[in-house]
Amino acid sequence: MKGNIKKIGVMTSGGDAPGMNAAIRAVARACSYYNIECVGFYRGYQGMIEGDFVELTARSVKNIISKGGTILKSARSTEFRTKEGRAKAYEQVKKAKVDALILIGGDGTFNGGIVFGKEFGIPFIGIPGTIDNDIAGTTSTIGYDTALNTVVECIDKIRDTASSHNRLFFVEVMGRDAGFIALNAGVGAGAEEILLPEEDLGLDRLLESLKKSKSRGKSSSIVVVSEGDKTGKNVFELAEYVTKNLPEYEARVSVLGHMQRGGSPTCFDRVLASKLGVKAVESLLDGQSNAMVGFLNNKIVTTDIEEAIISSHDINRELLRISDILSV
């Protein structure tokens, strides 16, 4: 198979994640090592449709390993969701003489690759890059560790203010469908309560927990709320509800928002991205396709990409139990 692949195209798509640049660098340099040409498509599938690409060499990707975001930019393409749009993309791929693709992103990126691969037969490998960590087949996705550290640092600073003013803070973090950031950052930052999409703990339980905290002498509290929490109320409504039912609390809200996506990637994310980037290139050269590279049991492995999307990456129940114990 190695002889059939002369040029590999790489792209980033969906939400950006710290470490994507490290993955791009690894792909470009692995291609250079194996004497394969490499091009990068700008703005994901939309750039592919428009033929907007750049040659990537070992030297052109220097000094990007420490940068957040993605030098190839990212975008969501509604045109690519149509058969006509994908046909345009394939024509541009052929025009660029690209033999195989490496797709860096999340489930939306991978679903696009699956359809594209089935329609036109072009081999591809996925690299999981998303701060949500919501893809099976890998213990950690690129960007997740950096996002966790960013959130913990923010909560530590918020706690200083909460303690100074005896306030209750609701801190909303990203995670519409998965509570990995909320749970791990909540435990890491010592939150009193953690609200997750996977667990509908209910408002009564929240009130009861805050009452117990008050009775045990806690003068301030932090509640970490995943944006996809299933209580049926957004974070501002939650704060209003608690203030109404527990007037002894002075509640404030802090929405961390897109700062969780930014910043220089941690060493863990840089190393993970480097390993996955090299493995993606080598997997294509070994004849693999329709697969995702990931990190499982301290090893770099490949998983069928459809299985990685369909299978659930379950929340850590043991860590959830530990968070309950530590919130006393």
C-alpha positions as CSV (number, residue, x, y, z in Angstrom):
1,M,0.0,0.0,0.0
2,K,2.9,2.4,0.7
3,G,3.7,2.5,-3.0
4,N,0.2,3.6,-3.8
5,I,0.2,6.6,-1.6
6,K,2.3,9.5,-2.8
7,K,0.5,12.4,-1.2
8,I,-1.5,12.8,2.0
9,G,-4.0,15.6,2.7
10,V,-4.7,16.7,6.3
11,M,-7.4,19.0,7.7
12,T,-8.9,20.2,10.9
13,S,-12.7,20.5,11.3
14,G,-15.3,21.3,13.9
15,G,-14.4,23.0,17.2
16,D,-10.7,23.8,17.5
17,A,-8.8,22.1,20.3
18,P,-5.3,22.8,21.8
19,G,-2.9,20.3,20.3
20,M,-4.3,20.3,16.8
21,N,-1.2,22.1,15.5
22,A,1.0,19.5,17.2
23,A,-0.9,16.8,15.2
24,I,-0.6,18.7,11.9
25,R,3.2,19.0,12.6
26,A,3.5,15.3,13.3
27,V,1.6,14.4,10.1
28,A,3.7,16.7,8.0
29,R,7.0,15.5,9.5
30,A,6.0,11.8,9.4
31,C,5.2,12.3,5.7
32,S,8.6,13.9,5.2
33,Y,10.3,11.0,7.0
34,Y,8.6,8.5,4.7
35,N,9.2,10.6,1.5
36,I,5.5,11.3,1.1
37,E,4.1,14.7,0.0
38,C,1.7,16.4,2.4
39,V,-0.8,19.2,1.9
40,G,-3.1,20.9,4.3
41,F,-6.7,21.8,3.5
42,Y,-7.8,25.1,5.0
43,R,-11.1,25.4,6.8
44,G,-11.9,21.7,6.8
45,Y,-14.4,20.3,4.3
46,Q,-15.2,23.8,3.0
47,G,-11.6,24.4,2.0
48,M,-11.6,21.0,0.4
49,I,-14.6,22.0,-1.8
50,E,-12.9,25.2,-2.8
51,G,-9.5,23.6,-3.4
52,D,-7.9,25.9,-0.7
53,F,-4.8,24.0,0.3
54,V,-1.1,24.5,1.1
55,E,1.9,22.3,0.8
56,L,3.2,21.2,4.2
57,T,6.9,20.4,4.7
58,A,9.0,19.5,7.7
59,R,10.2,23.1,7.8
60,S,6.9,24.8,7.2
61,V,5.4,23.4,10.4
62,K,8.2,24.6,12.6
63,N,7.4,26.4,15.9
64,I,3.7,25.4,15.8
65,I,3.7,22.7,18.4
66,S,3.2,25.2,21.2
67,K,0.4,27.1,19.6
68,G,-3.3,26.7,20.4
69,G,-6.0,26.7,17.7
70,T,-5.1,25.4,14.3
71,I,-3.0,26.9,11.5
72,L,-5.3,25.3,9.0
73,K,-8.3,27.0,10.4
74,S,-11.6,25.2,11.0
75,A,-15.1,25.6,9.8
76,R,-18.4,23.7,9.5
77,S,-19.5,23.2,5.9
78,T,-23.2,22.9,5.0
79,E,-22.3,22.4,1.4
80,F,-20.3,19.3,2.2
81,R,-23.5,17.7,3.6
82,T,-24.9,17.6,0.1
83,K,-23.9,15.0,-2.5
84,E,-23.0,17.8,-5.0
85,G,-20.8,19.5,-2.4
86,R,-18.9,16.2,-1.7
87,A,-18.5,15.7,-5.5
88,K,-16.8,19.1,-5.7
89,A,-14.6,18.2,-2.8
90,Y,-13.5,15.0,-4.6
91,E,-12.7,16.8,-7.8
92,Q,-10.4,19.1,-5.8
93,V,-8.8,16.2,-4.0
94,K,-8.1,14.6,-7.4
95,K,-6.8,17.8,-8.8
96,A,-4.4,18.2,-5.9
97,K,-3.3,14.5,-6.5
98,V,-4.1,13.6,-2.9
99,D,-4.2,9.8,-2.4
100,A,-5.4,9.6,1.2
101,L,-6.7,11.9,3.9
102,I,-6.1,12.4,7.7
103,L,-9.0,14.1,9.4
104,I,-8.5,15.8,12.7
105,G,-11.7,16.6,14.6
106,G,-14.7,15.0,16.4
107,D,-17.7,12.9,15.5
108,G,-19.0,15.4,12.9
109,T,-15.7,15.4,11.1
110,F,-15.5,11.6,11.2
111,N,-19.1,11.2,9.9
112,G,-18.2,13.4,7.0
113,G,-15.2,11.2,6.3
114,I,-17.2,8.0,6.4
115,V,-19.7,9.2,3.8
116,F,-17.0,10.7,1.6
117,G,-15.0,7.5,1.8
118,K,-17.9,5.3,0.9
119,E,-18.9,7.5,-2.0
120,F,-15.5,8.0,-3.6
121,G,-13.3,5.2,-2.1
122,I,-10.5,7.5,-0.8
123,P,-8.7,6.0,2.2
124,F,-8.7,8.1,5.4
125,I,-7.7,8.0,9.0
126,G,-9.2,10.0,11.8
127,I,-7.4,11.7,14.7
128,P,-9.6,12.6,17.6
129,G,-9.3,16.3,18.4
130,T,-12.0,17.7,20.7
131,I,-11.9,19.1,24.2
132,D,-15.1,17.2,25.1
133,N,-13.4,13.8,25.2
134,D,-16.6,12.2,23.9
135,I,-15.2,9.7,21.4
136,A,-14.8,6.0,22.1
137,G,-11.6,4.2,21.1
138,T,-9.3,6.6,23.1
139,T,-8.9,7.4,26.7
140,S,-8.1,11.0,25.9
141,T,-8.8,13.2,22.9
142,I,-6.4,15.9,21.8
143,G,-7.2,19.1,23.7
144,Y,-9.0,17.5,26.6
145,D,-6.1,17.7,29.0
146,T,-5.4,21.3,28.2
147,A,-9.1,22.2,28.6
148,L,-9.1,20.5,32.0
149,N,-6.1,22.5,33.2
150,T,-7.6,25.7,32.0
151,V,-10.9,25.1,33.8
152,V,-9.2,24.1,37.1
153,E,-7.1,27.2,37.0
154,C,-10.2,29.4,36.5
155,I,-12.1,27.7,39.3
156,D,-9.1,28.1,41.6
157,K,-9.3,31.8,41.0
158,I,-13.1,31.9,41.3
159,R,-12.8,30.2,44.7
160,D,-10.6,32.9,46.0
161,T,-13.4,35.4,45.3
162,A,-16.1,33.0,46.6
163,S,-14.2,32.6,49.9
164,S,-13.5,36.3,50.3
165,H,-17.2,37.2,50.0
166,N,-18.9,34.0,51.3
167,R,-20.6,33.4,48.0
168,L,-21.9,30.4,46.1
169,F,-20.6,30.3,42.5
170,F,-22.1,28.3,39.6
171,V,-19.4,27.7,37.1
172,E,-20.6,26.6,33.7
173,V,-18.1,24.5,31.6
174,M,-18.4,23.1,28.1
175,G,-19.9,19.7,27.5
176,R,-23.4,19.7,25.9
177,D,-23.6,15.9,25.7
178,A,-20.7,14.8,27.8
179,G,-19.7,15.7,31.3
180,F,-16.0,14.7,31.2
181,I,-14.7,18.3,31.7
182,A,-17.2,19.0,34.5
183,L,-16.5,15.8,36.4
184,N,-12.7,15.8,36.2
185,A,-12.2,19.5,36.6
186,G,-14.8,19.6,39.4
187,V,-13.0,16.9,41.4
188,G,-9.6,18.5,40.6
189,A,-10.8,21.9,41.8
190,G,-12.6,20.6,44.9
191,A,-16.2,21.6,43.8
192,E,-19.0,20.9,46.3
193,E,-21.4,19.8,43.5
194,I,-21.0,18.7,39.9
195,L,-23.9,18.7,37.5
196,L,-23.6,16.5,34.4
197,P,-25.6,15.6,31.3
198,E,-25.3,11.9,32.1
199,E,-26.9,12.3,35.6
200,D,-30.1,14.1,36.4
201,L,-29.5,14.7,40.1
202,G,-32.5,16.9,40.4
203,L,-33.0,20.3,42.0
204,D,-34.1,18.9,45.4
205,R,-30.8,17.0,45.7
206,L,-28.9,20.2,44.9
207,L,-30.7,22.2,47.5
208,E,-30.2,19.5,50.1
209,S,-26.5,19.2,49.4
210,L,-26.1,23.0,49.7
211,K,-28.0,23.0,53.0
212,K,-25.7,20.3,54.3
213,S,-22.7,22.3,53.2
214,K,-23.9,25.3,55.1
215,S,-24.7,23.3,58.2
216,R,-21.2,21.8,58.2
217,G,-19.6,25.2,58.3
218,K,-18.9,25.9,54.7
219,S,-19.1,29.7,54.1
220,S,-18.7,29.4,50.3
221,S,-19.3,26.8,47.7
222,I,-18.5,26.0,44.0
223,V,-21.0,24.2,41.8
224,V,-19.6,23.1,38.4
225,V,-22.3,22.8,35.8
226,S,-21.8,21.1,32.4
227,E,-23.7,23.1,29.7
228,G,-25.7,20.0,28.9
229,D,-26.9,19.4,32.5
230,K,-30.3,17.7,32.6
231,T,-31.9,19.6,35.5
232,G,-34.0,21.5,32.9
233,K,-32.6,24.9,33.8
234,N,-29.7,26.8,32.4
235,V,-27.0,28.0,34.8
236,F,-28.6,31.4,35.4
237,E,-32.0,29.9,36.2
238,L,-30.2,27.5,38.6
239,A,-28.6,30.3,40.5
240,E,-31.9,32.2,40.7
241,Y,-33.7,29.0,41.9
242,V,-31.1,28.4,44.6
243,T,-31.2,32.1,45.7
244,K,-35.0,32.0,45.9
245,N,-35.1,28.7,48.0
246,L,-31.9,29.3,50.0
247,P,-31.8,33.1,50.6
248,E,-28.9,32.7,52.9
249,Y,-26.7,32.1,49.8
250,E,-25.5,34.9,47.7
251,A,-25.2,33.2,44.3
252,R,-23.1,34.3,41.3
253,V,-22.6,32.8,37.9
254,S,-19.4,32.4,35.8
255,V,-19.6,31.0,32.3
256,L,-16.1,30.0,31.1
257,G,-17.1,29.7,27.5
258,H,-14.6,29.6,24.7
259,M,-11.6,30.3,26.9
260,Q,-11.6,26.6,27.5
261,R,-10.7,26.0,23.8
262,G,-7.7,28.3,23.7
263,G,-4.2,28.5,25.1
264,S,-1.0,26.7,24.6
265,P,-1.4,22.9,24.8
266,T,-0.1,21.0,27.8
267,C,2.8,18.6,27.4
268,F,0.4,15.7,27.5
269,D,-1.6,17.0,24.6
270,R,1.6,17.8,22.6
271,V,2.9,14.3,23.1
272,L,-0.4,12.7,22.4
273,A,-0.9,14.7,19.2
274,S,2.6,13.8,18.1
275,K,2.0,10.1,18.7
276,L,-1.4,10.1,16.9
277,G,-0.1,12.1,14.0
278,V,2.7,9.6,13.3
279,K,0.4,6.6,13.8
280,A,-2.1,8.1,11.4
281,V,0.4,8.4,8.6
282,E,1.9,4.9,9.3
283,S,-1.6,3.4,9.4
284,L,-2.4,4.7,5.9
285,L,0.9,3.4,4.6
286,D,0.1,0.0,6.1
287,G,-3.1,-0.1,4.1
288,Q,-5.6,0.8,6.8
289,S,-8.6,3.1,6.2
290,N,-11.9,4.0,7.8
291,A,-10.1,3.9,11.2
292,M,-9.3,6.2,14.0
293,V,-6.1,6.3,15.9
294,G,-6.4,6.6,19.7
295,F,-4.7,6.1,23.1
296,L,-5.9,3.1,25.1
297,N,-4.2,1.2,27.9
298,N,-1.1,3.3,27.4
299,K,-0.8,2.2,23.8
300,I,-1.5,3.9,20.5
301,V,-4.1,1.8,18.7
302,T,-6.5,1.9,15.8
303,T,-10.3,1.5,16.0
304,D,-12.9,1.2,13.3
305,I,-14.1,4.8,13.0
306,E,-17.8,3.9,12.9
307,E,-17.4,2.0,16.1
308,A,-15.6,4.9,17.7
309,I,-18.5,7.2,16.9
310,I,-21.4,4.8,17.8
311,S,-19.9,3.3,21.0
312,S,-20.4,5.4,24.1
313,H,-17.5,6.7,26.1
314,D,-19.0,6.3,29.5
315,I,-18.5,8.7,32.4
316,N,-16.3,7.4,35.2
317,R,-18.8,6.2,37.8
318,E,-16.0,5.6,40.3
319,L,-14.9,9.2,40.0
320,L,-18.5,10.3,40.4
321,R,-18.7,8.3,43.6
322,I,-15.5,9.8,44.9
323,S,-16.8,13.3,44.1
324,D,-19.8,12.6,46.4
325,I,-17.5,11.5,49.2
326,L,-15.2,14.4,48.9
327,S,-18.0,17.0,48.9
328,V,-18.8,16.6,52.6
